[in-house]
Each structure stands twice: as structure tokens, then as C-alpha cells.
């Protein structure tokens, strides 16, 4: 997994160092994610902690913003655990109500519990999201509420895809 994400991490670092810090160019999100499949909820929990980060790579004046995206969700239940981490690129229409899509390479790890071996799968996944700024921050940025449909790789028949709801802070 480290070999896979090293180029994306390097790309994120170069983008952060090359781009001047501007308001609303970094976003951090925290919330809950609910998997649609009952098998995923049985090992990963009814809801999972969902964390995300975006680093814009296009100028702030452009309404269609390109970003480097990091996404994580994880949880455990009934002696098992389910987690996923993704890194990729995304684009969003940046208005008070915003919408976008991200394409990420995810590593999904499944521990079914009961002494069974942990398995993982690395594959392509997508996020579709919509949000609205609810608290503006002077000088740009703000706090938004965001809903995300997370389409993730299936591992051993367990599909962690689902709906996330969280707060996003941009600065």
C-alpha cells in the first residue's frame, strides 16, 4: 500500500508547496458514514468514523476547483473491523451550495473476526458529494455541511459503500 500511495503523497506535497496559501484552498471534514450492506455494518459497525482532506490545486478564482483528495472511514463491531483509505483527485463546483466528484484509489481492509484472517483489496472508488456553507469565516473559507455517496471496492463479498454526512471546514 505504501508504494501505491507514495506518488500521490508526493504530488500533494508538491502542490501544497507550489501553490500560495489562499482562503478556502484546504478542506478538512469529519462525520459518520453508513454502509448500505448489512454484512459491512455487521463487521464495521452501524456507522463508521469518516475523515477527509482536500488540497486545491487550481486557482481560487476558478469556479470549478480541482483538488487532491484523501478519504478514510473505519469502524468495528462483533469482533471484526472494516476500514478504507483512499487518495486521488476530485473536482467541485465552488459556490455557496457546492457539488463534485472524486476518483480515488482505495485500500479496503476487512477483518471478519472469529479468528479469520484479515483481507484487503486495492481498487478504484468514487465519491459524489453536495454541501452548503452554513458559517462563513471572514477572509474566505467557512464551515459547511456535506453529504457524500461513497462507492468503494468490495472485499470478500463485503461492500462498504454507503452514505456519509459530516462537517467540512475550509480555510
BELFENTA-V753869 format. One record per pair of residues at least 12 apart in sequence whose C-alpha atoms are under 10 Angstrom apart, sorted by sequence separation. I is the first residue (numbers start at 1). J is the second residue. D is the distance in Angstrom with one decimal. If there is no record, write none. Layout:
i->I j->J d->D
i->I j->J d->D
This chain:
i->33 j->45 d->9.9
i->34 j->46 d->6.5
i->35 j->47 d->7.2
i->54 j->66 d->9.4
i->55 j->67 d->5.2
i->56 j->68 d->6.4
i->72 j->84 d->5.6
i->73 j->85 d->6.8
i->89 j->101 d->8.8
i->90 j->102 d->3.8
i->91 j->103 d->9.1
i->108 j->120 d->5.3
i->109 j->121 d->6.7
i->132 j->144 d->5.2
i->133 j->145 d->6.5
i->149 j->161 d->7.7
i->150 j->162 d->5.4
i->151 j->163 d->8.9
i->33 j->46 d->8.7
i->34 j->47 d->4.8
i->35 j->48 d->8.2
i->54 j->67 d->5.9
i->55 j->68 d->5.1
i->56 j->69 d->8.7
i->71 j->84 d->8.0
i->72 j->85 d->4.4
i->73 j->86 d->9.2
i->89 j->102 d->5.6
i->90 j->103 d->6.1
i->107 j->120 d->6.8
i->108 j->121 d->5.4
i->109 j->122 d->8.9
i->131 j->144 d->6.4
i->132 j->145 d->5.6
i->133 j->146 d->8.7
i->149 j->162 d->5.8
i->150 j->163 d->6.1
i->32 j->46 d->9.7
i->33 j->47 d->5.5
i->34 j->48 d->6.5
i->53 j->67 d->9.5
i->54 j->68 d->5.6
i->55 j->69 d->6.6
i->71 j->85 d->5.7
i->72 j->86 d->6.4
i->88 j->102 d->7.0
i->89 j->103 d->5.7
i->90 j->104 d->8.2
i->107 j->121 d->5.7
i->108 j->122 d->6.3
i->130 j->144 d->10.0
i->131 j->145 d->5.5
i->132 j->146 d->6.6
i->148 j->162 d->8.4
i->149 j->163 d->4.6
i->150 j->164 d->7.2
i->32 j->47 d->6.0
i->33 j->48 d->5.1
i->34 j->49 d->9.2
i->53 j->68 d->8.2
i->54 j->69 d->4.6
i->55 j->70 d->8.8
i->70 j->85 d->7.5
i->71 j->86 d->5.0
i->72 j->87 d->9.0
i->87 j->102 d->9.4
i->88 j->103 d->5.7
i->89 j->104 d->6.4
i->106 j->121 d->8.0
i->107 j->122 d->4.3
i->108 j->123 d->8.4
i->130 j->145 d->8.6
i->131 j->146 d->4.0
i->132 j->147 d->9.4
i->148 j->163 d->5.7
i->149 j->164 d->6.3
i->31 j->47 d->9.7
i->32 j->48 d->5.5
i->33 j->49 d->6.4
i->34 j->50 d->9.5
i->53 j->69 d->5.9
i->54 j->70 d->6.4
i->70 j->86 d->5.7
i->71 j->87 d->6.5
i->87 j->103 d->8.2
i->88 j->104 d->4.0
i->89 j->105 d->9.4
i->106 j->122 d->5.4
i->107 j->123 d->6.7
i->130 j->146 d->5.7
i->131 j->147 d->6.2
i->147 j->163 d->7.2
i->148 j->164 d->4.9
i->149 j->165 d->9.0
i->31 j->48 d->8.4
i->32 j->49 d->5.0
i->33 j->50 d->5.8
i->52 j->69 d->7.4
i->53 j->70 d->5.1
i->54 j->71 d->8.8
i->69 j->86 d->8.0
i->70 j->87 d->4.6
i->71 j->88 d->8.8
i->86 j->103 d->9.0
i->87 j->104 d->5.0
i->88 j->105 d->6.1
i->105 j->122 d->6.9
i->106 j->123 d->5.5
i->107 j->124 d->8.9
i->129 j->146 d->6.9
i->130 j->147 d->5.6
i->131 j->148 d->8.5
i->147 j->164 d->5.7
i->148 j->165 d->6.4
i->31 j->49 d->6.2
i->32 j->50 d->5.3
i->33 j->51 d->9.5
i->52 j->70 d->5.5
i->53 j->71 d->6.7
i->69 j->87 d->5.6
i->70 j->88 d->6.7
i->86 j->104 d->5.5
i->87 j->105 d->5.6
i->88 j->106 d->8.7
i->105 j->123 d->5.6
i->106 j->124 d->6.0
i->107 j->125 d->9.6
i->129 j->147 d->5.6
i->130 j->148 d->6.6
i->146 j->164 d->8.1
i->147 j->165 d->4.6
i->148 j->166 d->8.5
i->30 j->49 d->7.5
i->31 j->50 d->5.2
i->32 j->51 d->8.5
i->51 j->70 d->8.3
i->52 j->71 d->4.5
i->53 j->72 d->9.2
i->68 j->87 d->7.5
i->69 j->88 d->5.2
i->70 j->89 d->8.6
i->85 j->104 d->9.2
i->86 j->105 d->5.3
i->87 j->106 d->6.7
i->104 j->123 d->8.4
i->105 j->124 d->4.6
i->106 j->125 d->6.3
i->128 j->147 d->8.5
i->129 j->148 d->4.2
i->130 j->149 d->9.2
i->146 j->165 d->5.8
i->147 j->166 d->6.7
i->30 j->50 d->5.8
i->31 j->51 d->6.7
i->51 j->71 d->6.0
i->52 j->72 d->6.2
i->68 j->88 d->5.9
i->69 j->89 d->5.5
i->70 j->90 d->9.8
i->85 j->105 d->8.2
i->86 j->106 d->4.0
i->87 j->107 d->9.2
i->104 j->124 d->5.8
i->105 j->125 d->6.1
i->106 j->126 d->9.1
i->128 j->148 d->5.6
i->129 j->149 d->6.3
i->145 j->165 d->7.5
i->146 j->166 d->5.5
i->147 j->167 d->9.0
i->29 j->50 d->7.9
i->30 j->51 d->4.7
i->31 j->52 d->9.0
i->50 j->71 d->7.5
i->51 j->72 d->5.2
i->52 j->73 d->8.7
i->67 j->88 d->8.5
i->68 j->89 d->4.7
i->69 j->90 d->6.3
i->85 j->106 d->5.4
i->86 j->107 d->6.3
i->103 j->124 d->7.1
i->104 j->125 d->5.3
i->105 j->126 d->8.6
i->127 j->148 d->6.4
i->128 j->149 d->5.2
i->129 j->150 d->8.6
i->145 j->166 d->5.9
i->146 j->167 d->6.1
i->29 j->51 d->5.6
i->30 j->52 d->6.6
i->50 j->72 d->5.7
i->51 j->73 d->6.3
i->67 j->89 d->5.7
i->68 j->90 d->6.3
i->69 j->91 d->9.4
i->84 j->106 d->6.5
i->85 j->107 d->5.4
i->86 j->108 d->8.6
i->103 j->125 d->6.0
i->104 j->126 d->6.0
i->126 j->148 d->10.0
i->127 j->149 d->5.6
i->128 j->150 d->6.7
i->144 j->166 d->8.4
i->145 j->167 d->4.7
i->146 j->168 d->6.7
i->28 j->51 d->7.6
i->29 j->52 d->4.9
i->30 j->53 d->9.1
i->49 j->72 d->8.1
i->50 j->73 d->4.3
i->51 j->74 d->9.1
i->66 j->89 d->7.3
i->67 j->90 d->5.1
i->68 j->91 d->8.9
i->84 j->107 d->5.5
i->85 j->108 d->6.7
i->102 j->125 d->8.4
i->103 j->126 d->4.6
i->104 j->127 d->8.0
i->126 j->149 d->8.2
i->127 j->150 d->4.6
i->128 j->151 d->8.3
i->144 j->167 d->5.7
i->145 j->168 d->6.1
i->28 j->52 d->5.7
i->29 j->53 d->6.3
i->48 j->72 d->9.7
i->49 j->73 d->5.4
i->50 j->74 d->6.9
i->66 j->90 d->5.7
i->67 j->91 d->6.0
i->83 j->107 d->8.3
i->84 j->108 d->4.3
i->85 j->109 d->8.8
i->102 j->126 d->5.5
i->103 j->127 d->6.7
i->126 j->150 d->6.1
i->127 j->151 d->6.2
i->143 j->167 d->6.9
i->144 j->168 d->5.0
i->145 j->169 d->8.9
i->27 j->52 d->8.0
i->28 j->53 d->4.5
i->29 j->54 d->8.7
i->48 j->73 d->6.0
i->49 j->74 d->5.7
i->50 j->75 d->9.2
i->65 j->90 d->8.2
i->66 j->91 d->4.4
i->67 j->92 d->8.2
i->83 j->108 d->5.8
i->84 j->109 d->6.1
i->101 j->126 d->7.1
i->102 j->127 d->5.1
i->103 j->128 d->9.1
i->125 j->150 d->7.7
i->126 j->151 d->5.2
i->127 j->152 d->8.5
i->143 j->168 d->5.7
i->144 j->169 d->6.4
i->27 j->53 d->5.5
i->28 j->54 d->6.6
i->47 j->73 d->9.5
i->48 j->74 d->5.3
i->49 j->75 d->6.5
i->65 j->91 d->5.4
i->66 j->92 d->6.7
i->82 j->108 d->7.5
i->83 j->109 d->5.3
i->84 j->110 d->8.8
i->101 j->127 d->5.5
i->102 j->128 d->6.7
i->125 j->151 d->5.5
i->126 j->152 d->6.7
i->142 j->168 d->8.2
i->143 j->169 d->4.5
i->144 j->170 d->8.1
i->26 j->53 d->7.4
i->27 j->54 d->5.0
i->28 j->55 d->9.1
i->47 j->74 d->8.8
i->48 j->75 d->4.8
i->64 j->91 d->6.7
i->65 j->92 d->5.3
i->66 j->93 d->9.1
i->82 j->109 d->5.8
i->83 j->110 d->6.8
i->100 j->127 d->8.2
i->101 j->128 d->4.5
i->102 j->129 d->8.6
i->124 j->151 d->9.1
i->125 j->152 d->4.8
i->126 j->153 d->9.3
i->142 j->169 d->5.8
i->143 j->170 d->6.5
i->26 j->54 d->5.7
i->27 j->55 d->6.7
i->47 j->75 d->7.3
i->48 j->76 d->7.9
i->64 j->92 d->5.6
i->65 j->93 d->6.3
i->66 j->94 d->10.0
i->81 j->109 d->8.0
i->82 j->110 d->4.7
i->83 j->111 d->9.0
i->100 j->128 d->6.0
i->101 j->129 d->6.3
i->124 j->152 d->7.4
i->125 j->153 d->6.1
i->141 j->169 d->7.4
i->142 j->170 d->5.3
i->143 j->171 d->9.0
i->25 j->54 d->8.0
i->26 j->55 d->4.8
i->27 j->56 d->8.5
i->44 j->73 d->9.6
i->45 j->74 d->8.7
i->46 j->75 d->8.5
i->47 j->76 d->9.2
i->63 j->92 d->8.1
i->64 j->93 d->4.6
i->65 j->94 d->6.6
i->81 j->110 d->6.0
i->82 j->111 d->6.3
i->99 j->128 d->7.7
i->100 j->129 d->5.5
i->101 j->130 d->9.0
i->123 j->152 d->8.2
i->124 j->153 d->6.7
i->125 j->154 d->9.8
i->141 j->170 d->4.8
i->142 j->171 d->6.7
i->25 j->55 d->6.1
i->26 j->56 d->6.3
i->44 j->74 d->6.8
i->45 j->75 d->5.6
i->46 j->76 d->8.8
i->47 j->77 d->9.9
i->63 j->93 d->5.7
i->64 j->94 d->6.1
i->80 j->110 d->7.7
i->81 j->111 d->5.0
i->82 j->112 d->8.0
i->99 j->129 d->5.6
i->100 j->130 d->6.6
i->122 j->152 d->9.8
i->123 j->153 d->5.9
i->140 j->170 d->8.3
i->141 j->171 d->4.5
i->24 j->55 d->9.3
i->25 j->56 d->5.1
i->26 j->57 d->9.7
i->44 j->75 d->4.6
i->45 j->76 d->5.1
i->46 j->77 d->8.1
i->62 j->93 d->9.0
i->63 j->94 d->5.2
i->64 j->95 d->9.1
i->80 j->111 d->5.1
i->81 j->112 d->6.5
i->98 j->129 d->8.2
i->99 j->130 d->4.2
i->100 j->131 d->9.2
i->122 j->153 d->7.4
i->123 j->154 d->8.8
i->140 j->171 d->6.8
i->24 j->56 d->8.4
i->25 j->57 d->8.1
i->43 j->75 d->7.9
i->44 j->76 d->4.2
i->45 j->77 d->4.8
i->57 j->89 d->9.6
i->62 j->94 d->8.3
i->63 j->95 d->7.2
i->70 j->102 d->9.7
i->79 j->111 d->8.5
i->80 j->112 d->4.6
i->81 j->113 d->7.3
i->98 j->130 d->5.6
i->99 j->131 d->6.4
i->121 j->153 d->7.2
i->122 j->154 d->9.4
i->123 j->155 d->9.9
i->137 j->169 d->9.5
i->139 j->171 d->8.9
i->25 j->58 d->8.8
i->43 j->76 d->5.7
i->44 j->77 d->5.5
i->45 j->78 d->8.1
i->50 j->83 d->9.8
i->52 j->85 d->9.6
i->54 j->87 d->9.9
i->56 j->89 d->9.7
i->57 j->90 d->9.9
i->58 j->91 d->9.7
i->61 j->94 d->9.6
i->69 j->102 d->7.3
i->71 j->104 d->8.4
i->79 j->112 d->7.4
i->80 j->113 d->4.1
i->97 j->130 d->7.3
i->98 j->131 d->5.3
i->99 j->132 d->8.9
i->120 j->153 d->9.8
i->121 j->154 d->7.6
i->122 j->155 d->9.0
i->134 j->167 d->9.7
i->136 j->169 d->9.8
i->137 j->170 d->8.8
i->138 j->171 d->9.9
i->22 j->56 d->9.5
i->25 j->59 d->8.7
i->41 j->75 d->8.9
i->42 j->76 d->8.3
i->43 j->77 d->4.9
i->44 j->78 d->8.5
i->48 j->82 d->8.8
i->49 j->83 d->9.5
i->50 j->84 d->9.5
i->51 j->85 d->9.5
i->52 j->86 d->9.4
i->53 j->87 d->9.6
i->54 j->88 d->9.7
i->55 j->89 d->9.5
i->56 j->90 d->9.1
i->57 j->91 d->9.9
i->60 j->94 d->9.1
i->64 j->98 d->9.8
i->66 j->100 d->9.6
i->68 j->102 d->8.9
i->69 j->103 d->8.6
i->70 j->104 d->8.1
i->71 j->105 d->9.9
i->72 j->106 d->9.0
i->74 j->108 d->9.6
i->76 j->110 d->9.8
i->78 j->112 d->8.7
i->79 j->113 d->4.9
i->80 j->114 d->7.6
i->97 j->131 d->5.7
i->98 j->132 d->6.2
i->120 j->154 d->9.3
i->121 j->155 d->5.9
i->127 j->161 d->9.7
i->129 j->163 d->9.6
i->131 j->165 d->9.6
i->133 j->167 d->9.6
i->134 j->168 d->10.0
i->135 j->169 d->9.4
i->136 j->170 d->9.4
i->137 j->171 d->8.1
i->21 j->56 d->9.8
i->25 j->60 d->7.1
i->40 j->75 d->9.9
i->41 j->76 d->8.6
i->42 j->77 d->6.2
i->43 j->78 d->6.1
i->44 j->79 d->9.4
i->45 j->80 d->8.9
i->48 j->83 d->8.6
i->50 j->85 d->9.9
i->52 j->87 d->9.8
i->54 j->89 d->9.0
i->55 j->90 d->9.7
i->56 j->91 d->9.0
i->63 j->98 d->9.9
i->64 j->99 d->9.8
i->65 j->100 d->9.1
i->66 j->101 d->10.0
i->67 j->102 d->8.6
i->68 j->103 d->9.8
i->69 j->104 d->7.6
i->70 j->105 d->9.7
i->71 j->106 d->8.6
i->72 j->107 d->9.6
i->73 j->108 d->9.5
i->74 j->109 d->9.2
i->76 j->111 d->8.9
i->77 j->112 d->9.4
i->78 j->113 d->7.3
i->79 j->114 d->6.8
i->80 j->115 d->9.3
i->96 j->131 d->8.3
i->97 j->132 d->4.4
i->98 j->133 d->8.4
i->120 j->155 d->6.4
i->121 j->156 d->8.8
i->126 j->161 d->9.6
i->127 j->162 d->9.8
i->128 j->163 d->9.7
i->129 j->164 d->9.1
i->130 j->165 d->10.0
i->131 j->166 d->9.4
i->132 j->167 d->9.8
i->133 j->168 d->8.6
i->19 j->55 d->9.9
i->24 j->60 d->7.6
i->40 j->76 d->9.8
i->41 j->77 d->7.8
i->42 j->78 d->6.8
i->43 j->79 d->7.2
i->44 j->80 d->6.8
i->45 j->81 d->7.9
i->54 j->90 d->8.5
i->56 j->92 d->10.0
i->64 j->100 d->9.0
i->66 j->102 d->9.4
i->68 j->104 d->9.5
i->70 j->106 d->9.7
i->72 j->108 d->9.8
i->76 j->112 d->9.5
i->77 j->113 d->8.9
i->78 j->114 d->8.9
i->79 j->115 d->9.1
i->80 j->116 d->9.2
i->82 j->118 d->9.5
i->84 j->120 d->9.2
i->86 j->122 d->9.1
i->88 j->124 d->9.3
i->90 j->126 d->9.2
i->92 j->128 d->9.6
i->95 j->131 d->9.5
i->96 j->132 d->5.7
i->97 j->133 d->6.7
i->119 j->155 d->7.4
i->120 j->156 d->8.5
i->125 j->161 d->9.2
i->127 j->163 d->9.6
i->129 j->165 d->9.6
i->131 j->167 d->9.1
i->132 j->168 d->9.4
i->133 j->169 d->9.1
i->19 j->56 d->8.7
i->22 j->59 d->8.9
i->23 j->60 d->8.0
i->40 j->77 d->9.7
i->41 j->78 d->9.8
i->42 j->79 d->9.5
i->43 j->80 d->4.7
i->44 j->81 d->4.9
i->45 j->82 d->8.2
i->76 j->113 d->9.6
i->81 j->118 d->9.0
i->82 j->119 d->9.9
i->83 j->120 d->9.4
i->84 j->121 d->9.5
i->85 j->122 d->9.4
i->86 j->123 d->9.3
i->87 j->124 d->9.8
i->88 j->125 d->9.4
i->89 j->126 d->9.8
i->90 j->127 d->8.6
i->91 j->128 d->10.0
i->92 j->129 d->8.6
i->93 j->130 d->9.5
i->94 j->131 d->9.9
i->95 j->132 d->8.4
i->96 j->133 d->5.6
i->97 j->134 d->9.6
i->119 j->156 d->7.7
i->127 j->164 d->9.8
i->131 j->168 d->8.7
i->133 j->170 d->9.5
i->19 j->57 d->7.2
i->22 j->60 d->7.3
i->42 j->80 d->8.1
i->43 j->81 d->5.2
i->44 j->82 d->4.6
i->80 j->118 d->9.2
i->82 j->120 d->9.6
i->84 j->122 d->9.4
i->86 j->124 d->8.7
i->87 j->125 d->9.7
i->88 j->126 d->9.3
i->90 j->128 d->9.5
i->92 j->130 d->8.9
i->94 j->132 d->9.9
i->95 j->133 d->8.7
i->96 j->134 d->8.6
i->16 j->55 d->7.3
i->18 j->57 d->9.2
i->19 j->58 d->8.6
i->20 j->59 d->9.3
i->34 j->73 d->9.9
i->42 j->81 d->8.9
i->43 j->82 d->6.2
i->44 j->83 d->7.4
i->86 j->125 d->8.1
i->15 j->55 d->8.0
i->16 j->56 d->8.4
i->19 j->59 d->8.5
i->25 j->65 d->9.2
i->27 j->67 d->9.8
i->33 j->73 d->7.2
i->41 j->81 d->9.5
i->42 j->82 d->9.4
i->43 j->83 d->9.9
i->86 j->126 d->9.4
i->96 j->136 d->9.6
i->15 j->56 d->8.1
i->16 j->57 d->8.0
i->26 j->67 d->9.0
i->32 j->73 d->8.3
i->33 j->74 d->8.8
i->40 j->81 d->9.0
i->41 j->82 d->8.7
i->12 j->54 d->9.6
i->13 j->55 d->9.6
i->15 j->57 d->6.2
i->25 j->67 d->8.8
i->26 j->68 d->9.8
i->27 j->69 d->9.4
i->28 j->70 d->9.5
i->29 j->71 d->9.2
i->30 j->72 d->9.7
i->31 j->73 d->9.3
i->32 j->74 d->9.7
i->33 j->75 d->9.6
i->40 j->82 d->7.3
i->12 j->55 d->7.4
i->14 j->57 d->9.9
i->15 j->58 d->9.5
i->30 j->73 d->9.8
i->12 j->56 d->9.4
i->108 j->152 d->8.0
i->110 j->154 d->9.8
i->112 j->156 d->9.8
i->12 j->57 d->8.8
i->107 j->152 d->9.2
i->108 j->153 d->6.9
i->109 j->154 d->9.9
i->110 j->155 d->7.0
i->98 j->144 d->9.6
i->106 j->152 d->7.2
i->107 j->153 d->8.1
i->108 j->154 d->7.9
i->109 j->155 d->7.6
i->110 j->156 d->8.2
i->112 j->158 d->9.6
i->97 j->144 d->9.1
i->99 j->146 d->9.2
i->101 j->148 d->9.3
i->104 j->151 d->9.9
i->105 j->152 d->9.3
i->106 j->153 d->7.2
i->108 j->155 d->7.0
i->96 j->144 d->9.0
i->97 j->145 d->9.8
i->98 j->146 d->9.0
i->99 j->147 d->9.6
i->100 j->148 d->9.5
i->101 j->149 d->9.5
i->102 j->150 d->9.5
i->103 j->151 d->9.7
i->104 j->152 d->9.2
i->105 j->153 d->9.2
i->107 j->155 d->9.7
i->110 j->158 d->8.1
i->97 j->146 d->9.6
i->99 j->148 d->9.6
i->108 j->158 d->10.0
i->110 j->160 d->9.6
i->108 j->159 d->9.6
i->15 j->67 d->9.5
i->16 j->68 d->9.8
i->108 j->160 d->8.4
i->15 j->68 d->8.6
i->12 j->67 d->9.2
i->12 j->68 d->6.4
i->71 j->127 d->9.3
i->11 j->68 d->8.3
i->12 j->69 d->8.8
i->12 j->70 d->9.8
i->9 j->68 d->9.3
i->8 j->68 d->8.3
i->8 j->69 d->9.5
i->9 j->70 d->9.6
i->8 j->70 d->9.7
i->44 j->110 d->8.4
i->86 j->152 d->9.3
i->43 j->110 d->8.0
i->44 j->111 d->8.9
i->85 j->152 d->9.9
i->43 j->111 d->7.5
i->44 j->112 d->8.9
i->84 j->152 d->8.4
i->43 j->112 d->6.0
i->84 j->153 d->9.2
i->24 j->94 d->9.8
i->40 j->110 d->9.0
i->42 j->112 d->8.9
i->43 j->113 d->7.6
i->40 j->112 d->9.5
i->39 j->112 d->9.5
i->82 j->155 d->9.9
i->12 j->87 d->9.8
i->12 j->88 d->9.7
i->82 j->158 d->9.3
i->84 j->160 d->8.5
i->83 j->160 d->8.5
i->9 j->87 d->8.3
i->82 j->160 d->7.9
i->8 j->87 d->6.9
i->9 j->88 d->9.6
i->71 j->150 d->9.7
i->8 j->88 d->7.1
i->5 j->86 d->8.7
i->8 j->89 d->9.3
i->5 j->87 d->7.1
i->4 j->87 d->9.6
i->5 j->88 d->9.2
i->1 j->85 d->10.0
i->74 j->160 d->9.8
i->73 j->160 d->9.4
i->73 j->164 d->9.6
i->8 j->105 d->9.8
i->5 j->105 d->8.5
i->4 j->105 d->8.6
i->5 j->106 d->9.6
i->4 j->106 d->9.9
i->5 j->107 d->9.8
i->4 j->107 d->9.6
i->1 j->106 d->9.5
i->1 j->107 d->7.3
i->48 j->160 d->10.0
i->24 j->137 d->9.5
i->23 j->137 d->9.3
i->27 j->141 d->8.7
i->29 j->143 d->9.5
i->31 j->145 d->9.5
i->33 j->147 d->9.6
i->35 j->149 d->9.9
i->40 j->154 d->9.8
i->50 j->164 d->7.4
i->52 j->166 d->9.7
i->54 j->168 d->9.9
i->23 j->138 d->9.4
i->24 j->139 d->9.1
i->25 j->140 d->9.4
i->26 j->141 d->8.7
i->27 j->142 d->9.3
i->28 j->143 d->9.7
i->29 j->144 d->9.0
i->30 j->145 d->10.0
i->31 j->146 d->9.0
i->32 j->147 d->10.0
i->33 j->148 d->8.6
i->34 j->149 d->9.7
i->35 j->150 d->8.9
i->40 j->155 d->10.0
i->43 j->158 d->9.3
i->47 j->162 d->10.0
i->49 j->164 d->9.3
i->50 j->165 d->8.6
i->51 j->166 d->8.8
i->53 j->168 d->8.9
i->55 j->170 d->9.8
i->23 j->139 d->6.6
i->24 j->140 d->5.9
i->25 j->141 d->8.0
i->27 j->143 d->9.4
i->29 j->145 d->9.2
i->30 j->146 d->9.7
i->31 j->147 d->9.5
i->33 j->149 d->9.1
i->34 j->150 d->9.5
i->35 j->151 d->9.9
i->42 j->158 d->9.9
i->44 j->160 d->8.3
i->47 j->163 d->9.8
i->48 j->164 d->9.0
i->50 j->166 d->8.0
i->51 j->167 d->9.8
i->52 j->168 d->8.6
i->53 j->169 d->9.5
i->54 j->170 d->8.9
i->22 j->139 d->9.4
i->23 j->140 d->4.8
i->24 j->141 d->4.3
i->27 j->144 d->9.9
i->29 j->146 d->8.6
i->33 j->150 d->8.6
i->35 j->152 d->10.0
i->40 j->157 d->9.2
i->41 j->158 d->9.4
i->47 j->164 d->9.1
i->49 j->166 d->9.8
i->51 j->168 d->9.6
i->53 j->170 d->9.5
i->4 j->122 d->9.2
i->22 j->140 d->8.3
i->23 j->141 d->5.5
i->24 j->142 d->7.6
i->39 j->157 d->8.5
i->40 j->158 d->5.6
i->41 j->159 d->9.5
i->22 j->141 d->9.2
i->23 j->142 d->9.2
i->39 j->158 d->6.0
i->40 j->159 d->6.1
i->41 j->160 d->8.0
i->1 j->121 d->9.8
i->38 j->158 d->8.8
i->39 j->159 d->7.7
i->40 j->160 d->5.5
i->1 j->122 d->8.0
i->37 j->158 d->7.5
i->38 j->159 d->9.0
i->39 j->160 d->8.7
i->40 j->161 d->8.6
i->37 j->159 d->6.2
i->38 j->160 d->9.4
i->40 j->162 d->9.8
i->36 j->159 d->8.0
i->37 j->160 d->6.9
i->35 j->159 d->7.7
i->36 j->160 d->7.3
i->37 j->161 d->7.6
i->35 j->160 d->5.2
i->36 j->161 d->6.4
i->37 j->162 d->8.0
i->34 j->160 d->8.4
i->35 j->161 d->5.4
i->36 j->162 d->5.1
i->33 j->160 d->9.4
i->34 j->161 d->8.1
i->35 j->162 d->4.2
i->36 j->163 d->7.6
i->33 j->161 d->9.0
i->34 j->162 d->5.4
i->35 j->163 d->6.6
i->33 j->162 d->6.7
i->34 j->163 d->5.4
i->35 j->164 d->8.6
i->33 j->163 d->5.6
i->34 j->164 d->6.2
i->32 j->163 d->8.5
i->33 j->164 d->4.0
i->34 j->165 d->8.7
i->32 j->164 d->5.6
i->33 j->165 d->6.5
i->31 j->164 d->6.9
i->32 j->165 d->5.7
i->33 j->166 d->8.5
i->30 j->164 d->9.6
i->31 j->165 d->5.6
i->32 j->166 d->6.3
i->30 j->165 d->8.4
i->31 j->166 d->3.8
i->32 j->167 d->9.6
i->29 j->165 d->9.6
i->30 j->166 d->5.4
i->31 j->167 d->6.2
i->29 j->166 d->6.5
i->30 j->167 d->5.6
i->31 j->168 d->8.7
i->29 j->167 d->5.5
i->30 j->168 d->6.6
i->28 j->167 d->8.3
i->29 j->168 d->4.1
i->30 j->169 d->8.9
i->28 j->168 d->5.5
i->29 j->169 d->6.2
i->27 j->168 d->6.4
i->28 j->169 d->5.3
i->29 j->170 d->8.6
i->27 j->169 d->5.5
i->28 j->170 d->6.4
i->26 j->169 d->8.3
i->27 j->170 d->4.1
i->28 j->171 d->8.8
i->26 j->170 d->5.5
i->27 j->171 d->6.5
i->24 j->169 d->8.8
i->25 j->170 d->6.9
i->26 j->171 d->5.5
i->24 j->170 d->5.0
i->25 j->171 d->6.1
i->23 j->170 d->7.7
i->24 j->171 d->4.3
i->23 j->171 d->5.0
i->22 j->171 d->7.7
i->21 j->171 d->9.1
